[in-house]
Amino acid sequence: MSKGASIVVFVCNWDGLSCIEAAVHEGLCYPESVRIIRVTCLSRLHLGLILKAFELGADGVMLLGCNPSQCHYGIGSKCIDAEYEKAQGVMRLLGLHKEMLLLANMSRGDGEGFVAKIKGFIVQVSNLQYRKTQGKY
């Protein structure tokens, strides 16, 4: 499979991780340029970690978590929604396109959905990179 854009996926330990595990179990492939970082809950993630991923060379960052009503801790979706919006605001100030960051809430075990979402995100980020090189960013 082609390398594609470098993507960091911060994934919650619960439903998000189960999507990746299901994809692997079902023999589904996603590009080798995808790096998975497991966190207990996306609510534990903060702006600094998201920006650090970009600083270290990520072309895009995906936040993969549970559906809001299924968070194992009950408050995860509210926390990550606020952090996601804050991150997009700071990215705009830094000249980074907000579409280089994606929040994806998925149901437990949706391997096919994860693979489709990550492949679509890679295409989106690659298109942004192309537009930037063409001066249309």
Beta strands, then each sheet from edge to edge (+ up, - down):
strand 1: 7-12
strand 2: 34-39
strand 3: 60-66
strand 4: 101-106
sheet 1: 2+ 1+ 3+ 4+
end
